[in-house]
Amino acid sequence: MAVKQESNAVDAEFYAAADAFFTAHRNLALTYDDVTLATLYSEILPRDTQLDTQLAEGLSLNIPVISADMDTVTEARMAIAMALNGGLGLIHYNMPEKQQLSELSRVKNHVHGLIQDPIKVAPEQLIGEVLEMIEERKFAFSTFPVVDGTGKLVGLLSSHVVKPRYAKRKIAESLTPRSQVHTIPQKELGSNPIARADRFFTDHPGIHKLMVVDEEDRLRGLFTMSDVERITQERNAQFKPARDSRFRLVSGAAVSATRNAFGDLDRDRILNHVGALADRGVDVVAVSTAHGYSQGVGETVKMLRDAFPRLPIIAGNVSSAAGVEYLADCGADAIKVGQGPGSICTTRIVAGVGIPQLTALYVCSRAAQKKGVTIIADGGITKSGDIVKALTLAHAVICGGLFAGCPEAPGQMMEIGGKLYKQYRGMGSFAAMRAGSAARYGQSTDGTQKVAPEGVEALKEVSPSLDRVLAQLIGGIQAGLGYLGAANLAQLRQMARYIRVTPAGMREAAPHDVVEVKTGS
């Protein structure tokens, strides 16, 4: 459908397209709150807008949102939740390489609706031990498969008997025996295990759990009816999960331009690790450092491109056209833009460098257009309106702080003054660099040498689940497209018109002169 753009001479004098606007402000670095978008004629309802984006050949997302490769934001649980909502999680590298491989496997082997490694109990255990485990690990369920020492299914411990009054009983005395447990052979699941489980629950009213066993009757998984019903409803959702060609969830992993003891690029280690990630099905690798326009990052990208010609590569971070061109020439498909805009980043304070995000995105987007690569806005996002502004220039955004308070983010909750918080720290903070991220900022990994932190440690108030946070963000993005009459992100980039706002204009944009009794969130 052709985009209908009504021209008006008065509007054109005030509200400018990207080239005219940013060129007119070439001596001023602008960020999200410095600018607002002008509304345009629209025939588009927000609910009808499409948010899919292609970051590279073979890497498409259903929503243009990525969770940051930070050790307080993205591990397997966050990556799974992001992919189920149509986005992408970048698993951080501030962990042993084996652990990162394990986190990736959890995402790639996750079949929504099939619990592939259910929590099991043994016949000789006491029910009291099960109660202690539920309390200690905060489980929200109390029904467990029972297996023997070889992993064979013995029965099912029902929630009806997992009660304090039976604490001294052995599980073997209280379980539902194997002969009465409903199972399905693993080989019968076929290419669509959810459809097979759905058919079983339809044919067996009142049964809510289905065990998956192999040819030797060893437990291989567990379906619950509630999970199967959820994924069945997903099929009618506007934003479907992001999956690869084998129906596995999409997941990315960040890697570093690791150096050996002599200061040289550790080529063998990097290639072996990325090879292992590729073997486990990684969909994209992000060569992620604070200064992407550097020799080490460029050499790493070139090396990976030569070794893995078809693997999508994200590289960054940069804030200049030259940086984009350099990484594109090295072989990157998508380039992260952002140096210093994060809420826990102090690069601009410590090092005195970095460009406010909206200007950086414009400059980088023009170089990316010429090189045929995509750019990703990384950092500085505090609300859905920022995402809309970023997407007028970028193909996706990376969020850290917005997701750090979600239960899917790593880290324990803590209570302070009656409120719950989670730890959130910059990858340039002392704590993160001690844990392994010093190389990301060009600092020595030798703990005896002084490091200059470029991030802080902070707390984020615990927020609702990622599903709810993303639902609000997506709603805001769709509203933005609706106001501009854009049916999709490509039209948004084409149609956006900008104007600067004053600090008073920003105050006017937020709730003011009232006493709020209920927040917008």
RODO-2510 file (C-alpha; in nm, 4 decimals, decimal comma):
residues 521
     n   res          X          Y          Z
     1     m     0,0000     0,0000     0,0000
     2     a     0,1383     0,3398    -0,0954
     3     v     0,2072     0,5804     0,1882
     4     k    -0,0231     0,8800     0,1792
     5     q     0,1760     1,1895     0,2777
     6     e    -0,0233     1,5102     0,2864
     7     s     0,2097     1,8081     0,2308
     8     n     0,1459     2,1389     0,4012
     9     a     0,3693     2,4402     0,3543
    10     v     0,3317     2,5618     0,7133
    11     d     0,4034     2,2203     0,8610
    12     a     0,7065     2,1804     0,6355
    13     e     0,8574     2,5004     0,7767
    14     f     0,8503     2,3617     1,1305
    15     y     0,8514     1,9802     1,1164
    16     a     1,1474     1,8428     0,9206
    17     a     1,2483     1,5041     0,7843
    18     a     1,5605     1,3437     0,9295
    19     d     1,8137     1,4757     0,6778
    20     a     1,6903     1,8343     0,6989
    21     f     1,6420     1,8290     1,0752
    22     f     1,9732     1,6811     1,1833
    23     t     2,1691     1,8767     0,9237
    24     a     2,0147     2,1969     1,0619
    25     h     2,1321     2,0884     1,4084
    26     r     2,4720     1,9636     1,2959
    27     n     2,6553     2,1490     1,5732
    28     l     2,4262     2,0201     1,8494
    29     a     2,4146     1,6647     1,9870
    30     l     2,0583     1,5611     2,0652
    31     t     1,9022     1,2758     2,2579
    32     y     1,5480     1,1435     2,2914
    33     d     1,4019     1,4067     2,5248
    34     d     1,5370     1,6879     2,3074
    35     v     1,3076     1,5951     2,0198
    36     t     0,9464     1,5071     1,9523
    37     l     0,7743     1,3657     1,6432
    38     a     0,4996     1,5468     1,4541
    39     t     0,1729     1,3628     1,3919
    40     l     0,0638     1,2949     1,0346
    41     y    -0,2520     1,1967     0,8502
    42     s    -0,3350     0,8355     0,9346
    43     e    -0,5569     0,5577     0,8102
    44     i    -0,3771     0,3099     1,0380
    45     l    -0,5113     0,1767     1,3671
    46     p    -0,2355     0,1021     1,6202
    47     r    -0,3518    -0,2572     1,6623
    48     d    -0,3047    -0,3196     1,2887
    49     t     0,0591    -0,2075     1,2735
    50     q     0,3340    -0,4623     1,2084
    51     l     0,6574    -0,4498     1,4080
    52     d     0,8636    -0,7220     1,2433
    53     t     1,2211    -0,6356     1,1524
    54     q     1,5062    -0,8070     0,9680
    55     l     1,8467    -0,7443     1,1238
    56     a     2,0435    -0,9697     0,8898
    57     e     1,9884    -1,2446     0,6389
    58     g     1,8456    -1,5293     0,8438
    59     l     1,7749    -1,3144     1,1504
    60     s     1,4227    -1,1736     1,1705
    61     l     1,2293    -1,0701     1,4809
    62     n     0,8583    -1,0143     1,5283
    63     i     0,9175    -0,7171     1,7577
    64     p     1,2200    -0,4828     1,7315
    65     v     1,3318    -0,5258     2,0928
    66     i     1,6457    -0,6981     2,2246
    67     s     1,7467    -0,7547     2,5870
    68     a     2,0975    -0,6326     2,6692
    69     d     2,3994    -0,8612     2,7042
    70     m     2,4486    -0,7603     3,0665
    71     d     2,5031    -0,9959     3,3591
    72     t     2,2083    -0,8493     3,5486
    73     v     1,9756    -0,8648     3,2466
    74     t     2,0079    -1,1596     3,0093
    75     e     2,0653    -1,5243     3,0770
    76     a     1,8557    -1,8196     2,9581
    77     r     1,5335    -1,7287     3,1381
    78     m     1,5282    -1,3761     2,9950
    79     a     1,6291    -1,4974     2,6474
    80     i     1,3454    -1,7525     2,6486
    81     a     1,0909    -1,4915     2,7544
    82     m     1,2165    -1,2441     2,4928
    83     a     1,1916    -1,5000     2,2117
    84     l     0,8466    -1,6132     2,3226
    85     n     0,7343    -1,2515     2,2840
    86     g     0,8892    -1,2218     1,9384
    87     g     1,2143    -1,0486     2,0373
    88     l     1,5730    -1,1539     2,1041
    89     g     1,7894    -1,2027     2,4105
    90     l     2,1683    -1,1597     2,3952
    91     i     2,3222    -1,3878     2,6582
    92     h     2,6081    -1,2019     2,8293
    93     y     2,9653    -1,3316     2,8344
    94     n     3,0546    -1,2368     3,1924
    95     m     3,0555    -1,6061     3,2848
    96     p     3,2647    -1,9169     3,2069
    97     e     3,2363    -2,0204     2,8419
    98     k     3,0866    -2,3568     2,9386
    99     q     2,8133    -2,1808     3,1325
   100     q     2,7296    -1,9572     2,8372
   101     l     2,6984    -2,2677     2,6198
   102     s     2,4686    -2,4207     2,8791
   103     e     2,2537    -2,1057     2,8935
   104     l     2,2236    -2,1083     2,5141
   105     s     2,1276    -2,4765     2,5119
   106     r     1,8496    -2,4080     2,7601
   107     v     1,7020    -2,1553     2,5188
   108     k     1,7474    -2,3586     2,2010
   109     n     1,6148    -2,6786     2,3603
   110     h     1,3165    -2,5072     2,5173
   111     v     0,9894    -2,6254     2,3692
   112     h     0,7180    -2,4041     2,5108
   113     g     0,4712    -2,6370     2,6756
   114     l     0,7194    -2,9247     2,7136
   115     i     0,9258    -2,9182     3,0327
   116     q     1,2283    -3,1108     2,9123
   117     d     1,4039    -3,1404     3,2476
   118     p     1,1273    -3,1464     3,5093
   119     i     1,2073    -3,1399     3,8790
   120     k     1,2068    -3,5030     3,9929
   121     v     1,1967    -3,6816     4,3276
   122     a     1,3095    -4,0296     4,4366
   123     p     1,0951    -4,3062     4,5947
   124     e     1,3118    -4,3265     4,9080
   125     q     1,2748    -3,9552     4,9920
   126     l     1,0375    -3,8332     5,2623
   127     i     0,7522    -3,6016     5,1767
   128     g     0,8955    -3,3671     5,4372
   129     e     1,2080    -3,3328     5,2225
   130     v     0,9904    -3,2374     4,9267
   131     l     0,8158    -2,9719     5,1370
   132     e     1,1542    -2,8294     5,2370
   133     m     1,2624    -2,8212     4,8707
   134     i     0,9448    -2,6377     4,7711
   135     e     0,9999    -2,3817     5,0455
   136     e     1,3717    -2,3386     4,9775
   137     r     1,3412    -2,3069     4,5984
   138     k     1,0125    -2,1127     4,6033
   139     f     0,8313    -2,3542     4,3697
   140     a     0,4796    -2,2563     4,2711
   141     f     0,3852    -2,6219     4,2108
   142     s     0,3826    -2,9365     4,4234
   143     t     0,3343    -3,2288     4,1829
   144     f     0,6503    -3,4179     4,0855
   145     p     0,7460    -3,7164     3,8700
   146     v     0,9085    -3,9960     4,0694
   147     v     1,2087    -4,1727     3,9132
   148     d     1,4532    -4,4382     4,0307
   149     g     1,8315    -4,4197     4,0199
   150     t     1,8443    -4,4981     3,6481
   151     g     1,5921    -4,2288     3,5562
   152     k     1,3053    -4,4708     3,4938
   153     l     0,9590    -4,3464     3,5757
   154     v     0,8244    -4,4980     3,8971
   155     g     0,5121    -4,2900     3,9472
   156     l     0,3776    -3,9436     4,0198
   157     l     0,3762    -3,7608     4,3511
   158     s     0,0500    -3,5685     4,3516
   159     s     0,0005    -3,2342     4,5229
   160     h    -0,2830    -3,3971     4,7210
   161     v    -0,0293    -3,5795     4,9396
   162     v     0,2449    -3,3147     4,9539
   163     k     0,1228    -3,1810     5,2878
   164     p     0,2794    -3,1377     5,6342
   165     r     0,0558    -3,4110     5,7829
   166     y     0,2339    -3,6669     5,5606
   167     a     0,5837    -3,5256     5,6152
   168     k     0,7262    -3,8472     5,7689
   169     r     0,5953    -4,0752     5,4958
   170     k     0,8161    -4,2045     5,2219
   171     i     0,7272    -4,1019     4,8668
   172     a     0,7135    -4,4692     4,7688
   173     e     0,4164    -4,5155     5,0049
   174     s     0,2206    -4,2181     4,8731
   175     l     0,2819    -4,1952     4,4993
   176     t     0,0432    -4,2689     4,2168
   177     p     0,1940    -4,5904     4,0700
   178     r     0,3463    -4,6076     3,7227
   179     s     0,0559    -4,8121     3,5876
   180     q    -0,1826    -4,5223     3,6551
   181     v     0,0402    -4,2439     3,5173
   182     h    -0,0394    -4,1221     3,1671
   183     t     0,2631    -4,1246     2,9391
   184     i     0,3506    -4,0860     2,5727
   185     p     0,6583    -4,2313     2,3975
   186     q     0,9080    -3,9642     2,2944
   187     k     0,9151    -4,0957     1,9367
   188     e     0,5404    -4,0272     1,9002
   189     l     0,5758    -3,6519     1,9544
   190     g     0,6601    -3,5943     1,5881
   191     s     0,7418    -3,2538     1,4442
   192     n     0,4645    -3,0771     1,6371
   193     p     0,4781    -3,1954     1,9998
   194     i     0,2366    -2,9283     2,1201
   195     a    -0,0365    -3,0436     1,8796
   196     r     0,0149    -3,4037     1,9916
   197     a    -0,0117    -3,3096     2,3597
   198     d    -0,3136    -3,0893     2,2896
   199     r    -0,4885    -3,3830     2,1247
   200     f    -0,4122    -3,6036     2,4264
   201     f    -0,5602    -3,3570     2,6765
   202     t    -0,8701    -3,3204     2,4586
   203     d    -0,9132    -3,6992     2,4531
   204     h    -0,8560    -3,7378     2,8296
   205     p    -1,0763    -3,4939     3,0257
   206     g    -0,9597    -3,4334     3,3808
   207     i    -0,5950    -3,5239     3,3115
   208     h    -0,3642    -3,2252     3,3504
   209     k    -0,0163    -3,3793     3,3185
   210     l     0,1396    -3,6012     3,0536
   211     m     0,4823    -3,7655     3,0977
   212     v     0,7153    -3,8223     2,8037
   213     v     0,9262    -4,1408     2,8216
   214     d     1,1843    -4,3042     2,5973
   215     e     1,1996    -4,6668     2,4826
   216     e     1,3423    -4,7758     2,8199
   217     d     1,0715    -4,5879     3,0127
   218     r     1,3121    -4,3171     3,1298
   219     l     1,1511    -3,9781     3,1909
   220     r     1,2259    -3,7358     2,9081
   221     g     0,9801    -3,4552     2,9693
   222     l     0,6493    -3,3356     3,1048
   223     f     0,3534    -3,1578     2,9483
   224     t     0,1042    -2,9635     3,1570
   225     m    -0,2347    -2,8761     3,0152
   226     s    -0,2071    -2,5124     3,1225
   227     d     0,1174    -2,4663     2,9246
   228     v    -0,0268    -2,6377     2,6182
   229     e    -0,3357    -2,4169     2,6309
   230     r    -0,1108    -2,1102     2,6534
   231     i     0,0882    -2,1973     2,3427
   232     t    -0,2305    -2,2821     2,1544
   233     q    -0,3545    -1,9301     2,2305
   234     e    -0,0190    -1,7908     2,1117
   235     r    -0,0950    -1,9059     1,7599
   236     n    -0,3646    -1,6430     1,7398
   237     a    -0,1432    -1,3698     1,8836
   238     q    -0,0391    -1,0770     1,6672
   239     f     0,3250    -1,1075     1,7743
   240     k     0,4290    -1,4694     1,7541
   241     p     0,7421    -1,6150     1,9154
   242     a     1,0686    -1,5664     1,7273
   243     r     1,1760    -1,9105     1,6068
   244     d     1,4409    -2,0511     1,3749
   245     s     1,3821    -2,2840     1,0802
   246     r     1,3673    -2,5821     1,3173
   247     f     1,0984    -2,4229     1,5370
   248     r     1,3503    -2,3533     1,8146
   249     l     1,3463    -2,0202     1,9949
   250     v     1,5831    -1,7584     1,8555
   251     s     1,8747    -1,6650     2,0808
   252     g     2,1952    -1,4653     2,0568
   253     a     2,5175    -1,4701     2,2549
   254     a     2,7740    -1,1983     2,3153
   255     v     3,1464    -1,2640     2,2827
   256     s     3,4548    -1,0582     2,3574
   257     a     3,7662    -0,9783     2,1554
   258     t     3,9600    -1,1936     2,4034
   259     r     4,3369    -1,1509     2,4266
   260     n     4,5997    -1,3943     2,5494
   261     a     4,8758    -1,3375     2,8040
   262     f     5,0926    -1,1689     2,5385
   263     g     4,8225    -0,9153     2,4480
   264     d     4,7457    -1,0744     2,1117
   265     l     4,3969    -1,1666     1,9960
   266     d     4,3274    -1,5177     2,1252
   267     r     4,2075    -1,6469     1,7890
   268     d     4,1879    -2,0163     1,8745
   269     r     3,9867    -1,9560     2,1896
   270     i     3,7411    -1,7207     2,0161
   271     l     3,6940    -1,9507     1,7154
   272     n     3,6506    -2,2603     1,9297
   273     h     3,3933    -2,0915     2,1503
   274     v     3,1917    -1,9420     1,8642
   275     g     3,2116    -2,2780     1,6871
   276     a     3,0622    -2,4419     1,9951
   277     l     2,7899    -2,1755     2,0074
   278     a     2,7139    -2,2373     1,6393
   279     d     2,6965    -2,6133     1,6995
   280     r     2,4322    -2,5506     1,9647
   281     g     2,2269    -2,3388     1,7260
   282     v     2,3097    -1,9779     1,8148
   283     d     2,1236    -1,7446     1,5791
   284     v     2,3510    -1,4422     1,6100
   285     v     2,6802    -1,3584     1,7781
   286     a     2,7424    -1,0088     1,9135
   287     v     3,1046    -0,8923     1,9342
   288     s     3,0329    -0,6533     2,2156
   289     t     3,2700    -0,3932     2,3592
   290     a     3,2470    -0,0323     2,4718
   291     h     3,4652     0,0855     2,1798
   292     g     3,3721    -0,1047     1,8647
   293     y     3,5696     0,1189     1,6296
   294     s     3,8924    -0,0524     1,7287
   295     q     4,1447    -0,2936     1,5841
   296     g     4,0602    -0,5825     1,8161
   297     v     3,6888    -0,5746     1,7402
   298     g     3,7514    -0,5376     1,3672
   299     e     3,9931    -0,8316     1,3601
   300     t     3,7496    -1,0439     1,5596
   301     v     3,4624    -0,9667     1,3240
   302     k     3,6804    -1,0427     1,0177
   303     m     3,7936    -1,3702     1,1696
   304     l     3,4388    -1,4787     1,2531
   305     r     3,3086    -1,3766     0,9116
   306     d     3,5761    -1,5868     0,7410
   307     a     3,5153    -1,8865     0,9658
   308     f     3,1342    -1,8657     0,9737
   309     p     3,0197    -1,7058     0,6463
   310     r     2,6474    -1,7488     0,7142
   311     l     2,6383    -1,6656     1,0859
   312     p     2,4759    -1,3254     1,1536
   313     i     2,7168    -1,0978     1,3383
   314     i     2,6317    -0,7922     1,5485
   315     a     2,9237    -0,5683     1,6404
   316     g     2,9669    -0,2553     1,8453
   317     n     2,9437    -0,0191     2,0079
   318     v     3,0060     0,2882     1,7931
   319     s     2,8700     0,6409     1,7606
   320     s     3,0197     0,7564     1,4307
   321     a     2,9710     0,6956     1,0602
   322     a     3,3366     0,5913     1,0336
   323     g     3,2779     0,3290     1,3020
   324     v     2,9802     0,1875     1,1129
   325     e     3,1726     0,1752     0,7850
   326     y     3,4693     0,0071     0,9530
   327     l     3,2653    -0,2701     1,1131
   328     a     3,0547    -0,3185     0,7991
   329     d     3,3728    -0,3597     0,5923
   330     c     3,4976    -0,6117     0,8476
   331     g     3,1850    -0,8213     0,7917
   332     a     2,9280    -0,7171     1,0543
   333     d     2,5614    -0,7456     0,9545
   334     a     2,4194    -0,5218     1,2277
   335     i     2,5963    -0,2572     1,4321
   336     k     2,5179    -0,1421     1,7850
   337     v     2,5075     0,2328     1,8309
   338     g     2,5497     0,3885     2,1737
   339     q     2,8431     0,5052     2,3837
   340     g     2,7476     0,6322     2,7245
   341     p     2,3654     0,6659     2,7133
   342     g     2,2828     0,3831     2,9576
   343     s     2,1398     0,4707     3,2977
   344     i     2,4267     0,2915     3,4731
   345     c     2,7002     0,3956     3,2288
   346     t     2,9520     0,6669     3,3199
   347     t     3,1716     0,6555     3,0076
   348     r     3,0989     1,0183     2,9175
   349     i     3,1827     1,1288     3,2710
   350     v     3,4958     0,9159     3,3145
   351     a     3,6391     0,9275     2,9624
   352     g     3,4787     1,2463     2,8338
   353     v     3,3612     1,0765     2,5130
   354     g     3,0319     0,9648     2,3627
   355     i     2,7554     1,1247     2,1592
   356     p     2,3946     1,1809     2,2769
   357     q     2,1938     0,9002     2,1319
   358     l     1,9581     1,0478     1,8719
   359     t     2,2324     1,2375     1,6898
   360     a     2,4550     0,9284     1,7035
   361     l     2,1759     0,7201     1,5519
   362     y     2,1221     0,9646     1,2666
   363     v     2,4911     0,9857     1,1772
   364     c     2,5323     0,6085     1,1956
   365     s     2,2117     0,5390     1,0036
   366     r     2,3372     0,7309     0,7005
   367     a     2,6573     0,5284     0,6874
   368     a     2,4616     0,2057     0,7440
   369     q     2,2350     0,2859     0,4481
   370     k     2,5337     0,3175     0,2173
   371     k     2,6887    -0,0036     0,3430
   372     g     2,3675    -0,2080     0,3394
   373     v     2,3797    -0,2989     0,7091
   374     t     2,1345    -0,2417     0,9911
   375     i     2,1842    -0,0482     1,3142
   376     i     2,0584    -0,1200     1,6638
   377     a     2,0013     0,1565     1,9197
   378     d     2,1724     0,0462     2,2413
   379     g     2,1077     0,2407     2,5604
   380     g     1,9202     0,5437     2,6873
   381     i     1,5721     0,3913     2,6476
   382     t     1,3515     0,4798     2,9442
   383     k     1,0010     0,4663     2,7926
   384     s     0,8140     0,3446     2,4876
   385     g     0,8239     0,6918     2,3294
   386     d     1,2042     0,6707     2,3229
   387     i     1,1759     0,3432     2,1318
   388     v     0,9497     0,5042     1,8710
   389     k     1,2012     0,7871     1,8222
   390     a     1,4904     0,5397     1,8007
   391     l     1,3068     0,3285     1,5424
   392     t     1,2745     0,6273     1,3092
   393     l     1,6471     0,5718     1,2489
   394     a     1,7319     0,2212     1,3745
   395     h     1,6007    -0,1271     1,2995
   396     a     1,5775    -0,2396     1,6636
   397     v     1,6542    -0,1262     2,0171
   398     i     1,8438    -0,2866     2,3025
   399     c     1,7029    -0,2404     2,6521
   400     g     1,8769    -0,3078     2,9821
   401     g     1,7357    -0,1014     3,2661
   402     l     1,3753    -0,1471     3,1511
   403     f     1,4115    -0,5240     3,1971
   404     a     1,6517    -0,5451     3,4929
   405     g     1,3685    -0,5426     3,7475
   406     c     1,1745    -0,8235     3,5809
   407     p     1,1650    -1,1631     3,7532
   408     e     1,3221    -1,3142     3,4384
   409     a     1,6427    -1,1133     3,4914
   410     p     1,9279    -1,2800     3,6846
   411     g     1,9868    -1,1928     4,0462
   412     q     1,8194    -1,2178     4,3817
   413     m     1,5508    -0,9871     4,5081
   414     m     1,6086    -0,7834     4,8224
   415     e     1,3704    -0,5890     5,0410
   416     i     1,4540    -0,2329     5,1466
   417     g     1,2018    -0,0187     5,3306
   418     g     0,9150    -0,2466     5,2402
   419     k     0,9957    -0,2426     4,8653
   420     l     1,1541    -0,5175     4,6557
   421     y     1,4637    -0,4467     4,4449
   422     k     1,7000    -0,6321     4,2149
   423     q     2,0667    -0,5599     4,1507
   424     y     2,1494    -0,3770     3,8265
   425     r     2,5027    -0,2839     3,7341
   426     g     2,6894    -0,1458     3,4386
   427     m     2,9286    -0,3858     3,2682
   428     g     3,1923    -0,1199     3,3308
   429     s     3,1322    -0,1139     3,7065
   430     f     3,4000    -0,2396     3,9480
   431     a     3,1931    -0,5469     4,0371
   432     a     3,1253    -0,6474     3,6762
   433     m     3,4878    -0,5956     3,5728
   434     r     3,6081    -0,8030     3,8679
   435     a     3,3710    -1,0751     3,7467
   436     g     3,5302    -1,0736     3,4022
   437     s     3,4154    -0,7825     3,1850
   438     a     3,7262    -0,5632     3,2151
   439     a     3,8364    -0,6501     2,8606
   440     r     3,5089    -0,5060     2,7331
   441     y     3,6388    -0,1612     2,8356
   442     g     3,9992    -0,2115     2,7276
   443     q     4,1087    -0,2521     3,0901
   444     s     4,3577    -0,5020     3,2252
   445     t     4,2144    -0,8296     3,3475
   446     d     4,4990    -0,8457     3,6006
   447     g     4,3304    -0,7822     3,9331
   448     t     4,6473    -0,6223     4,0724
   449     q     4,6269    -0,3315     3,8286
   450     k     4,4068    -0,0282     3,8698
   451     v     4,0923    -0,0099     3,6576
   452     a     3,8827     0,2951     3,5770
   453     p     3,5167     0,2004     3,6172
   454     e     3,2802     0,3242     3,3456
   455     g     2,9608     0,2148     3,5170
   456     v     2,7886     0,2049     3,8528
   457     e     2,6174    -0,0553     4,0665
   458     a     2,2535     0,0200     4,1367
   459     l     1,9172    -0,1240     4,2341
   460     k     1,6037    -0,1489     4,0221
   461     e     1,2664    -0,1740     4,1845
   462     v     1,1133    -0,5101     4,1022
   463     s     0,8784    -0,4763     3,8057
   464     p     0,6070    -0,7025     3,6654
   465     s     0,6908    -0,9975     3,4426
   466     l     0,8617    -0,9391     3,1102
   467     d     0,5365    -1,0289     2,9328
   468     r     0,3614    -0,7338     3,0961
   469     v     0,6508    -0,4910     3,0487
   470     l     0,6791    -0,5804     2,6804
   471     a     0,3027    -0,5567     2,6335
   472     q     0,3151    -0,1940     2,7530
   473     l     0,6179    -0,1123     2,5375
   474     i     0,4651    -0,2716     2,2279
   475     g     0,1414    -0,0842     2,2870
   476     g     0,3343     0,2427     2,2980
   477     i     0,5276     0,1597     1,9801
   478     q     0,2069     0,0745     1,7969
   479     a     0,0480     0,3982     1,9161
   480     g     0,3453     0,5922     1,7793
   481     l     0,3124     0,4265     1,4389
   482     g    -0,0590     0,5000     1,4409
   483     y    -0,0030     0,8709     1,5042
   484     l     0,2337     0,8871     1,2070
   485     g     0,0123     0,6813     0,9767
   486     a     0,2860     0,4167     0,9433
   487     a     0,1774     0,0558     0,8935
   488     n     0,5243    -0,0832     0,9657
   489     l     0,8743     0,0157     1,0710
   490     a     0,9962     0,0878     0,7192
   491     q     0,7182     0,3442     0,6764
   492     l     0,7994     0,4914     1,0183
   493     r     1,1599     0,5556     0,9090
   494     q     1,0336     0,7127     0,5865
   495     m     0,7654     0,9358     0,7355
   496     a     0,9100     1,0662     1,0632
   497     r     0,9174     1,4442     1,1043
   498     y     1,1127     1,6014     1,3906
   499     i     1,1141     1,9202     1,5929
   500     r     1,3169     2,0207     1,8986
   501     v     1,1501     2,0744     2,2337
   502     t     1,2596     2,2826     2,5290
   503     p     1,2892     2,1505     2,8853
   504     a     0,9568     2,3243     2,9520
   505     g     0,8111     2,1338     2,6585
   506     m     0,9280     1,8065     2,8096
   507     r     0,7733     1,8971     3,1456
   508     e     0,4510     1,9755     2,9619
   509     a     0,4619     1,6319     2,7988
   510     a     0,4553     1,4502     3,1338
   511     p     0,1761     1,4599     3,3920
   512     h     0,1860     1,7982     3,5666
   513     d    -0,0142     2,0235     3,7964
   514     v    -0,2029     1,7273     3,9391
   515     v    -0,1701     1,4883     4,2300
   516     e    -0,1444     1,1441     4,0760
   517     v    -0,3523     0,8758     4,2449
   518     k    -0,2719     0,6072     3,9868
   519     t     0,0358     0,5962     3,7653
   520     g     0,0270     0,5213     3,3973
   521     s     0,2141     0,1959     3,4498
***
